[in-house]
Amino acid sequence: MFACTLFGIDRQVYYRSIKRAHSKQVTASEVIGLVLKIRQTMPRIGAKKLYYLLKIRLNHLKIGRDKFIDILRANHLLIIPKRSYHITTNSHHRFRKHQNQILGLQIYRPEQVWVSDITYIGRRDKPCYLSLITDAYSKRIMGFNVADNMNTQSSLIALKNAIKQRRDKGSTLIHHSDRGLQFCSDQYQKLLQQNNIKCSMTQNSDPYENAVAERINGILKQEFNIDKFNQQLQVMKALVKNAIDIYNNERPHYSNYMLTPNQMHEQNKLEMRTYKRKTPAKKVLTGV
């Protein structure tokens, strides 16, 4: 007599349950392998985007979204967002500060608005600063530069790189940033004027006034860990370049209807998604 019979369990039911459990373990292992492969290049990509990238394979395995998230949770693979904040803006200077030109503006095409920001990605012993120029519509990073200081020259290099990537130089383009010294400087403003780019700046410390730039900073730090490397400057430049190439070409963006920034940049038919504000009485600012 089998032990399962003693407990009132049918033998076939018992072995079927063992087979099902083994099958689930095999399926979960395959799912985990797929996730880890993607996270080799995008270490902290979230569950929603993973599900989108793996949807065809998951459908074949008969794994839905909820089951997929359950597998991630059971194997400690869900990402908990981390927040870090370093002040890099010096708005106490003699240069002219411009008005905010994108309040209430409907952004409907690439290269209509660029947003710029500087973010801290180093450590005290090896300080590094990343200057970014991002297209507000497509979220494509148009230009960037990594430096060991916050001089205007670093931001100028990022802007020059972005201008090289600009396709339609005859269309109106607005450059939006905070009121930092680098963006207000004579050199930076001269380069904007030479390329017929209008200047727009935030008016206070509200992060929603430069929401797209803040969001892209967060993605690069939280998902690609660019602020964790703590390497020499040339190594940091290479690591950041690799992260940005993957971000532009491979990472689906929720605000782009799960298109990559480069895919979104190649069209202008989709409506740009915006942030929902906690204080709807204020003007809604364009964001992701």
C-alpha positions as CSV (number, residue, x, y, z in Angstrom):
1,M,0.0,0.0,0.0
2,F,1.3,3.4,-1.0
3,A,1.8,6.1,1.7
4,C,-0.5,8.5,-0.2
5,T,-3.3,6.0,0.0
6,L,-3.0,6.0,3.8
7,F,-3.7,9.8,3.8
8,G,-6.7,9.5,1.5
9,I,-4.9,10.8,-1.6
10,D,-5.3,9.1,-5.0
11,R,-2.0,8.0,-6.4
12,Q,-2.6,9.5,-9.8
13,V,-3.5,12.8,-8.3
14,Y,-0.3,12.7,-6.2
15,Y,2.0,12.1,-9.1
16,R,0.2,14.6,-11.3
17,S,0.7,17.3,-8.6
18,I,4.5,16.4,-8.6
19,K,4.6,16.6,-12.4
20,R,2.8,20.0,-12.4
21,A,5.2,21.4,-9.7
22,H,8.2,20.2,-11.7
23,S,6.7,21.8,-14.9
24,K,6.2,25.1,-13.1
25,Q,9.7,25.1,-11.8
26,V,11.1,24.4,-15.3
27,T,8.9,27.2,-16.8
28,A,9.9,29.7,-14.0
29,S,13.6,28.8,-14.6
30,E,13.2,29.6,-18.3
31,V,11.5,32.9,-17.6
32,I,14.3,33.8,-15.1
33,G,16.9,33.0,-17.8
34,L,15.2,35.3,-20.3
35,V,15.0,38.1,-17.7
36,L,18.7,37.8,-16.7
37,K,19.7,37.9,-20.3
38,I,18.0,41.3,-20.8
39,R,19.4,42.6,-17.6
40,Q,22.9,42.0,-18.7
41,T,22.6,45.2,-20.8
42,M,19.8,46.9,-18.8
43,P,20.5,45.9,-15.2
44,R,17.5,47.4,-13.5
45,I,14.8,47.5,-16.2
46,G,11.3,47.3,-14.6
47,A,8.8,44.5,-14.9
48,K,6.4,46.3,-17.3
49,K,9.1,46.8,-19.9
50,L,10.4,43.3,-19.4
51,Y,7.0,41.9,-20.0
52,Y,6.7,44.0,-23.2
53,L,10.1,42.8,-24.5
54,L,9.3,39.1,-23.6
55,K,5.6,39.1,-24.5
56,I,5.9,36.7,-27.5
57,R,8.1,34.2,-25.6
58,L,5.9,34.5,-22.5
59,N,2.7,33.8,-24.5
60,H,4.3,30.7,-25.9
61,L,5.0,29.6,-22.3
62,K,1.4,30.5,-21.4
63,I,2.6,33.1,-18.8
64,G,0.5,36.2,-18.4
65,R,1.5,39.5,-16.9
66,D,0.4,38.7,-13.3
67,K,2.1,35.3,-13.3
68,F,5.2,36.9,-14.8
69,I,5.3,39.4,-11.9
70,D,4.7,36.6,-9.4
71,I,7.7,34.8,-10.8
72,L,9.9,37.9,-10.5
73,R,8.7,38.5,-7.0
74,A,9.3,35.0,-5.8
75,N,12.8,35.1,-7.1
76,H,13.6,38.6,-5.7
77,L,13.9,40.1,-9.2
78,L,11.4,43.0,-8.8
79,I,13.2,46.4,-8.9
80,I,12.6,48.8,-6.0
81,P,13.2,52.4,-7.2
82,K,15.9,54.4,-5.5
83,R,16.1,58.1,-5.2
84,S,19.2,60.2,-5.0
85,Y,19.5,64.0,-5.2
86,H,22.5,66.2,-5.7
87,I,22.2,69.9,-6.3
88,T,24.1,70.9,-9.4
89,T,22.4,74.2,-10.3
90,N,24.0,77.5,-9.5
91,S,21.4,80.2,-10.4
92,H,23.1,83.0,-8.4
93,H,25.0,84.7,-11.2
94,R,25.1,87.9,-13.3
95,F,23.9,86.4,-16.6
96,R,20.4,86.9,-18.0
97,K,17.8,84.4,-17.0
98,H,15.2,83.6,-19.7
99,Q,11.4,83.0,-19.4
100,N,9.8,79.6,-19.5
101,Q,8.7,79.1,-23.1
102,I,7.1,75.6,-22.7
103,L,4.4,76.3,-20.1
104,G,1.3,74.8,-21.6
105,L,3.0,74.2,-24.9
106,Q,1.7,71.2,-26.9
107,I,4.7,69.2,-28.1
108,Y,3.8,67.2,-31.1
109,R,7.0,66.4,-33.0
110,P,10.7,65.6,-32.6
111,E,13.1,68.5,-32.5
112,Q,10.5,70.9,-31.2
113,V,11.8,71.1,-27.7
114,W,15.2,69.9,-26.3
115,V,15.7,69.7,-22.5
116,S,19.1,70.0,-20.9
117,D,20.4,69.2,-17.5
118,I,23.6,68.4,-15.6
119,T,23.6,65.5,-13.2
120,Y,26.2,64.2,-10.7
121,I,27.4,60.6,-11.3
122,G,30.7,60.4,-9.5
123,R,32.0,59.9,-5.9
124,R,33.9,62.4,-3.8
125,D,37.3,60.9,-4.7
126,K,36.4,60.8,-8.5
127,P,33.7,63.4,-9.1
128,C,32.0,63.2,-12.5
129,Y,29.2,65.3,-14.1
130,L,27.0,64.3,-17.0
131,S,25.6,66.9,-19.3
132,L,22.6,65.8,-21.3
133,I,20.5,67.2,-24.2
134,T,17.3,65.2,-24.7
135,D,14.5,65.5,-27.2
136,A,11.3,66.1,-25.2
137,Y,9.0,64.4,-27.6
138,S,10.9,61.2,-28.4
139,K,13.1,61.1,-25.2
140,R,16.1,60.4,-27.4
141,I,19.3,61.6,-25.9
142,M,20.7,63.9,-28.7
143,G,24.0,64.9,-27.1
144,F,26.0,64.3,-23.9
145,N,29.3,64.8,-22.3
146,V,31.0,63.5,-19.2
147,A,33.5,65.7,-17.3
148,D,35.2,66.0,-14.0
149,N,33.9,69.5,-13.5
150,M,30.9,71.7,-14.1
151,N,32.5,74.2,-16.4
152,T,30.5,75.6,-19.2
153,Q,32.7,73.8,-21.8
154,S,31.2,70.4,-20.9
155,S,27.7,71.6,-21.5
156,L,28.8,73.3,-24.7
157,I,30.2,69.9,-26.0
158,A,26.9,68.2,-25.2
159,L,25.0,70.9,-27.1
160,K,27.4,70.8,-30.1
161,N,26.9,67.0,-30.2
162,A,23.1,67.4,-30.2
163,I,23.2,70.0,-33.0
164,K,25.2,67.6,-35.1
165,Q,22.3,65.1,-34.7
166,R,19.6,67.7,-35.6
167,R,17.9,66.8,-38.9
168,D,15.5,69.6,-39.6
169,K,17.4,72.8,-39.1
170,G,14.6,74.9,-40.6
171,S,12.0,74.1,-38.0
172,T,11.5,76.0,-34.7
173,L,13.4,74.5,-31.8
174,I,13.3,75.5,-28.2
175,H,16.1,74.7,-25.7
176,H,14.8,74.3,-22.2
177,S,16.9,74.1,-19.0
178,D,17.2,75.3,-15.5
179,R,18.8,78.7,-14.7
180,G,22.3,77.3,-14.1
181,L,25.3,79.3,-14.8
182,Q,26.4,77.0,-17.7
183,F,23.2,77.6,-19.7
184,C,23.0,81.3,-19.0
185,S,26.6,82.0,-20.0
186,D,27.5,84.1,-23.0
187,Q,29.2,81.2,-24.8
188,Y,26.2,78.9,-24.5
189,Q,23.7,81.6,-25.5
190,K,25.8,82.5,-28.5
191,L,25.8,78.9,-29.7
192,L,22.0,78.8,-29.4
193,Q,21.6,82.0,-31.3
194,Q,24.0,80.9,-34.1
195,N,21.8,77.8,-34.6
196,N,18.4,79.7,-34.4
197,I,17.5,77.8,-31.2
198,K,15.1,79.7,-28.8
199,C,16.0,79.7,-25.1
200,S,13.6,78.7,-22.3
201,M,14.3,78.3,-18.6
202,T,12.6,77.1,-15.4
203,Q,11.3,79.9,-13.1
204,N,11.6,78.1,-9.8
205,S,12.8,74.9,-8.2
206,D,9.7,72.8,-9.2
207,P,11.1,69.6,-10.8
208,Y,8.0,69.4,-13.1
209,E,9.4,72.5,-15.0
210,N,12.1,70.3,-16.4
211,A,10.4,66.9,-15.9
212,V,11.7,65.1,-19.0
213,A,15.3,65.9,-18.1
214,E,14.8,64.8,-14.5
215,R,13.2,61.6,-15.7
216,I,16.0,60.7,-18.1
217,N,18.6,61.4,-15.3
218,G,16.7,58.9,-13.1
219,I,16.5,56.2,-15.8
220,L,20.3,56.3,-16.4
221,K,21.1,56.2,-12.7
222,Q,18.5,53.8,-11.5
223,E,18.4,51.3,-14.4
224,F,21.9,51.6,-15.8
225,N,23.7,52.3,-12.6
226,I,25.9,54.9,-14.2
227,D,26.5,56.6,-10.9
228,K,27.9,53.4,-9.3
229,F,31.0,52.7,-11.4
230,N,33.4,55.1,-9.7
231,Q,36.1,54.8,-12.4
232,Q,38.6,57.1,-14.1
233,L,37.1,59.8,-16.4
234,Q,37.9,58.0,-19.7
235,V,36.3,54.8,-18.4
236,M,33.3,56.7,-17.2
237,K,32.9,58.3,-20.7
238,A,32.9,54.8,-22.3
239,L,30.5,53.3,-19.8
240,V,28.0,56.2,-20.1
241,K,28.2,56.1,-23.9
242,N,27.4,52.4,-23.9
243,A,24.4,53.0,-21.5
244,I,23.1,55.8,-23.7
245,D,23.4,53.7,-26.9
246,I,21.4,50.9,-25.2
247,Y,18.8,53.5,-23.9
248,N,18.3,55.1,-27.3
249,N,18.2,51.9,-29.3
250,E,16.9,49.1,-27.1
251,R,14.9,50.3,-24.1
252,P,11.2,50.6,-24.6
253,H,9.8,53.8,-23.1
254,Y,6.3,53.8,-21.6
255,S,5.7,57.4,-22.6
256,N,6.6,56.4,-26.2
257,Y,3.9,53.7,-26.2
258,M,6.7,51.2,-25.7
259,L,8.7,52.4,-28.7
260,T,12.4,53.0,-28.1
261,P,13.5,56.7,-28.2
262,N,15.1,56.2,-31.7
263,Q,11.8,54.6,-33.0
264,M,9.8,57.4,-31.5
265,H,12.1,60.0,-33.1
266,E,11.5,58.6,-36.6
267,Q,7.8,59.5,-36.6
268,N,5.5,62.4,-35.5
269,K,2.1,60.8,-35.5
270,L,1.8,59.7,-31.9
271,E,0.6,62.1,-29.3
272,M,3.1,62.8,-26.5
273,R,2.2,61.6,-23.1
274,T,2.5,63.9,-20.1
275,Y,2.9,63.7,-16.4
276,K,-0.1,64.0,-14.1
277,R,0.4,66.6,-11.5
278,K,-0.5,66.3,-7.9
279,T,-1.7,69.9,-7.9
280,P,-4.0,70.1,-11.0
281,A,-4.8,73.8,-10.2
282,K,-1.4,74.8,-11.5
283,K,-0.6,74.7,-15.2
284,V,0.3,71.3,-16.5
285,L,3.8,71.1,-17.8
286,T,4.9,69.0,-20.6
287,G,6.7,65.8,-19.5
288,V,6.9,62.1,-20.0
